[in-house]
Amino acid sequence: MDWREILEQLEAQLASLERQGVGYLNLAPDQALARQLSQASPVPAAATGTESRGRAAQLAARLKGGTAVVTGQPPPEPAPPPEEDLSRPPRVASGGAASLDELSAEYGACMACALAGGRNCLVFGAGHERSAIMFIGEGPGAEEDQQGLPFVGRAGALLTGMIQALGLTRDDVYITNVVKCRPPGNRNPQPEEIAACRPILQQQIELLDPKLIVTLGNVPLKVLRPNAAGITRERGRTFSYGNWQVLPTFHPSYLLRNQAAIQTCWLDFKLAFRLAYPQPGG
């Protein structure tokens, strides 16, 4: 099975999601899709041709409800986080929240930056409090701002599908973002907004204490590793952040615009599974 057939399955899943009007799928683990993705043939050179790129753009436009824009270039990299030394995890005062629920309650009315004034919901995070994998995105979108849950829009549907293809569900992992309130127009968060939410993110990491952190896109990558190159160069290459191992990969919204990168991202997801759930003797 080649990449086009895989995209057709993803297209069908997302179309079904739109018809049902739900935020994300919660199906049984899709072992068949996992096998198909792992056995898929490499994307041929012709995948960058007009016909293939046009189909990908039309799919992205239908899912986003916008105008198809064909681009073979990755999106521009966001501005780096604040210039203070972020190469080490920040110190968090002891005696704080003892659980993620307590931490969520502590910051539920946070007004530390300008984003708070325009939010409907603070999107703290969701998932298993003892998960081996922690996914970190950049910030909530429109659907997340309405529902108060991370990754429940179209990009979230794709993320959920890839998690399920590993044999997991969203309830098995933990998902959050660098900033907890929606940036206007879904722009990248500004340095001062990242700095305001940094203590929350750090405490989430410490309380969860995952075996692996998976960063989705440039923003969380550069928050945890300020001197990192762009995501297209860093994806799939692990590094240490304090006591934690980090694996960067593409943001699902990038995959919706550049479907040819799905197979590459799937390799990262398979690596993430192996790192978070090592097999005895493996």
C-alpha positions in Angstrom: 0.0 0.0 0.0 1.4 3.4 -0.9 1.0 6.8 0.7 -2.0 7.8 -1.4 -4.1 4.9 -0.2 -3.2 5.8 3.4 -4.2 9.4 2.8 -7.6 8.1 1.4 -8.2 6.3 4.7 -7.3 9.4 6.7 -9.5 11.5 4.4 -12.4 9.1 5.1 -11.8 9.2 8.8 -11.7 13.0 8.9 -14.8 13.3 6.6 -16.7 11.0 9.0 -15.6 13.2 11.9 -16.9 16.3 10.2 -20.3 14.6 9.5 -20.7 13.5 13.1 -19.8 16.9 14.4 -17.5 15.5 17.1 -14.2 16.9 18.3 -12.1 13.8 18.0 -12.5 10.1 17.4 -12.4 7.6 20.3 -12.3 4.3 18.5 -10.7 0.9 19.3 -6.9 0.8 18.5 -6.5 0.7 14.7 -4.0 -2.1 14.3 -4.7 -2.4 10.6 -3.8 1.2 10.0 -0.6 0.8 12.0 0.4 -2.1 9.8 -0.4 -0.2 6.6 1.5 2.8 7.7 4.5 0.8 8.7 4.5 -1.1 5.4 3.8 1.8 3.1 6.2 2.4 0.3 8.3 5.5 0.3 6.8 8.6 -1.2 7.9 8.7 -4.8 9.5 11.7 -6.3 6.4 12.3 -8.4 4.5 13.1 -5.1 5.8 16.6 -5.5 4.2 16.9 -9.0 1.2 19.0 -9.8 -1.4 16.3 -9.6 -0.4 14.9 -6.2 0.2 18.3 -4.7 -3.1 19.5 -6.0 -5.0 16.6 -4.4 -3.3 17.2 -1.1 -4.1 20.9 -1.3 -7.7 20.2 -2.1 -8.0 17.8 0.9 -6.4 20.4 3.2 -8.8 23.1 1.9 -11.9 20.9 2.4 -10.8 20.0 5.9 -10.0 23.6 6.8 -12.9 25.2 4.9 -10.5 27.6 3.2 -8.8 28.1 -0.2 -6.4 25.5 -1.5 -2.8 26.8 -1.4 -0.1 24.5 -2.9 3.2 24.8 -1.2 6.2 22.6 -1.1 8.0 24.7 1.6 7.6 24.3 5.3 5.9 27.1 7.2 8.1 29.9 8.5 9.7 29.2 11.8 8.3 31.1 14.8 10.1 33.7 16.8 12.3 32.1 19.5 11.2 32.1 23.1 12.4 34.8 25.6 16.1 35.5 25.4 16.7 34.5 29.0 18.5 31.2 29.6 15.9 28.5 29.1 18.4 25.7 28.4 17.7 24.4 31.8 14.3 23.6 33.4 13.1 26.5 35.5 13.1 26.1 39.2 9.5 25.7 40.6 8.9 26.5 44.2 8.2 23.5 46.4 5.0 23.1 48.3 2.8 23.6 45.2 0.2 21.4 43.7 0.4 17.7 44.5 -1.5 16.5 41.4 -2.4 17.7 37.9 -6.0 18.3 39.1 -4.7 20.6 41.9 -2.5 22.4 39.4 -5.4 22.9 37.0 -7.5 24.4 39.8 -4.7 26.6 41.0 -4.3 28.2 37.5 -8.0 28.0 36.4 -8.4 31.8 36.7 -4.9 32.8 35.5 -4.6 36.3 34.1 -0.8 36.4 33.8 -0.8 37.6 30.2 -2.9 39.3 27.6 -4.2 36.1 26.1 -6.4 35.5 29.2 -8.7 38.5 28.3 -9.8 36.9 25.0 -10.3 33.3 26.0 -13.5 31.3 26.4 -11.7 28.4 28.2 -8.3 27.9 29.7 -7.1 24.7 28.0 -5.0 23.1 30.7 -4.4 19.6 29.3 -6.0 16.2 29.3 -5.1 12.5 29.7 -3.7 9.9 32.0 -1.9 11.3 35.1 0.7 8.6 35.0 1.2 8.4 31.2 4.5 7.3 29.8 4.1 9.8 26.9 3.4 13.5 27.1 2.5 15.4 23.9 3.2 19.2 23.9 1.7 21.4 21.2 2.0 25.2 20.8 -1.5 26.6 21.8 -5.2 26.0 21.7 -7.2 26.7 18.5 -10.8 27.7 18.1 -12.3 24.3 18.9 -10.1 23.9 21.9 -11.0 27.3 23.2 -14.7 26.4 23.1 -14.4 22.9 24.6 -11.5 23.5 27.1 -9.7 20.4 25.8 -6.4 20.2 23.8 -6.3 19.0 20.2 -10.0 18.4 19.5 -10.1 20.2 16.1 -9.1 18.8 12.7 -5.4 18.6 13.7 -6.5 16.8 16.9 -8.4 14.3 14.8 -5.2 13.4 13.0 -3.2 13.3 16.2 -5.8 11.0 17.7 -5.8 8.7 14.7 -2.0 8.3 14.9 -2.1 7.6 18.6 -4.7 4.9 18.0 -2.6 3.5 15.2 0.0 2.8 17.9 -2.6 0.7 19.8 -3.2 3.4 22.3 -6.1 5.8 23.0 -6.1 9.5 24.1 -6.9 8.3 27.6 -3.5 6.4 27.7 -1.4 9.5 27.0 -1.3 13.1 28.2 -1.7 16.1 25.9 -1.2 19.8 26.5 0.2 22.9 24.9 2.9 25.5 25.7 0.3 28.2 26.3 -3.1 27.5 27.8 -5.1 30.3 26.1 -5.8 30.7 22.4 -3.6 33.2 20.6 -5.7 35.5 18.4 -6.1 34.2 14.9 -4.2 31.0 15.9 -0.9 32.9 15.6 2.2 31.6 17.3 2.4 32.6 21.0 4.6 35.5 21.8 7.7 35.3 24.1 5.9 37.0 26.9 3.0 34.7 26.6 5.3 31.6 26.6 7.1 33.0 29.7 3.8 33.5 31.5 2.7 29.9 31.0 6.2 28.4 31.5 5.7 27.6 35.2 2.5 25.7 34.5 4.1 23.6 31.8 7.1 22.9 33.9 5.0 21.7 36.8 2.9 19.6 34.5 6.1 17.9 33.3 7.3 17.4 36.9 4.0 16.0 38.2 3.5 13.7 35.2 7.2 12.7 35.1 6.8 10.9 31.7 9.3 8.5 30.1 9.1 10.6 26.9 8.0 14.0 25.9 6.9 14.4 22.3 7.0 18.0 21.1 4.7 18.9 18.1 6.1 21.6 15.9 8.7 24.4 16.3 7.2 26.3 19.3 7.5 23.5 22.0 10.7 22.3 20.5 12.4 25.7 21.0 10.8 26.2 24.4 12.6 23.1 25.7 15.7 23.6 23.5 16.1 27.2 22.6 19.1 26.7 20.4 17.5 24.0 18.3 17.4 24.2 14.5 14.0 24.1 12.8 11.7 21.2 13.2 12.5 19.8 9.7 16.1 19.3 10.8 15.4 18.3 14.4 12.5 15.9 14.1 13.2 12.3 15.0 16.3 13.2 17.0 16.0 12.8 20.8 17.6 15.1 23.3 17.5 15.6 27.1 15.5 18.2 29.0 16.4 17.9 32.7 15.5 14.4 33.7 13.4 13.8 30.6 13.9 12.5 27.1 12.4 14.6 24.3 11.5 13.6 20.8 10.5 16.4 18.4 8.2 15.8 15.4 5.8 17.7 13.1 2.7 19.4 14.3 -0.5 17.7 13.0 -1.7 21.0 11.4 1.5 20.9 9.3 0.6 17.4 8.2 -2.8 18.5 7.0 -1.1 21.0 4.7 1.7 18.7 3.7 0.4 15.1 3.6 3.6 13.8 2.1 5.2 14.3 5.5 2.7 11.9 7.3 4.8 8.9 6.6 7.9 10.6 8.0 6.0 11.6 11.1 4.7 8.1 11.5 8.3 6.9 11.8 8.7 9.3 14.7 5.5 8.0 16.4 6.7 4.4 16.1 10.0 5.5 17.7 8.1 7.3 20.5 6.2 4.1 21.2 9.4 2.1 21.5 11.0 4.7 23.8 8.0 5.0 26.1 7.2 1.4 26.2 10.4 -0.6 25.9 10.1 -4.3 25.5 11.9 -6.6 27.8 15.2 -7.7 26.2 14.6 -5.1 23.4 
